[in-house]
Amino acid sequence: MGIDDEFGKSAFLHQVLQLFGTKDTAKHFIPSFFAGTYDFLFITKYLQFLTIFTALKFAIQMGSMIDKAITVREKETSDEKAKRHQDFMDFLREAQEDNLDTTNKSDMDIKISKKLTRSELIGSAQTFLIGGADTTATLIDYCLYEIAMHPEYEKIILQEIDDFITSEDDINYNKIKDLEFLDRFVKETARLHPFAFTATPRRAIETVILKCSDETFLRIDKGICILPNIPVISVDKNVWGKDANEFIPDRFLPENNENRHPMAWLPFGAGPRICPGKNLAMHETKATIVKLLKEFKFEICNKTEV
Ligand code: HEM
């Protein structure tokens, strides 16, 4: 996906990409230095806390840039707005303008109807931008790893690409949707590498007693924060079968999916707080793989231990 594609047309996104690109990681002395050493030098492991300052600086810089972008939007006339590409900042600002009424939703913790404040707007934009960048890149990395590990599946993906994607113009949402094997391949990759699992903590809003599959009971008190063990759920043999640890994209064929527990596949979380970028991330991953496989072959390097 390039900045000239549909997703990249947003002026706001351009500004943010510029911010991401002003200093690449290698130029950040502290993270790049400790990234290479913290594993084996006792003292540098603990000095890593210094990276907090770099991250903080980045967050402040990003916050102030978003703040400026909002000010620009506030001064815009409706004519000016209509002429440009509408982006997620418009949706967030419209949410700010809506008078959200959540009073009748008994399962919601916050029951105040209110608009997004400016700092909530900035915070939401930051979450979208940070949550949406490295995550998708990591999923793409894992897919390429699995492609290199499974040339037999690479062949099927290539065949599917040949059948459906005949030109660069075909790499669009509707055509990518037709690549059903690639979709299963990406889902299987995400199942075996659920790297964002730490993003799913939940706090109990009331005390509950859960009955476990081994007939024991688990009491969760009001206010307790729990983190579902997604890496374990993802390879649970009771849910996925004896071959749970194997890479088998066809386990996501509709007929194999039918009786599976709805909370079995959790790389994007679940429920009202499920990742809102899920469909975008899946599309972006598949589109990127199509582009890459059209140009490159991915193989395991004999010199690298996997
Ligand atoms: C492969 C890519 C991605 C993965 C694996 C991923 C994973 C996750 C997970 C596990 C959560 C927590 C969900 C839960 O608590 O149930 C989450 C939340 C979130 N993600 Fe993603 N994400 C990805 C891409 C994206 C993208 C592309 C965007 C935005 C463009 C995005 C925006 C967000 C936001 C805003 C939240 C917070 C939602 C909330 O708290 O209500 N993510 N993501």
Residues whose N, C-alpha, C, O or C-beta is under 5 A from the ligand:
A	BS01	HEM	T127 F128 G131 G132 T135 T136 L139 A196 A199 T200 L266 P267 F268 G269 A270 R273 I274 C275 P276 G277 L280 A281
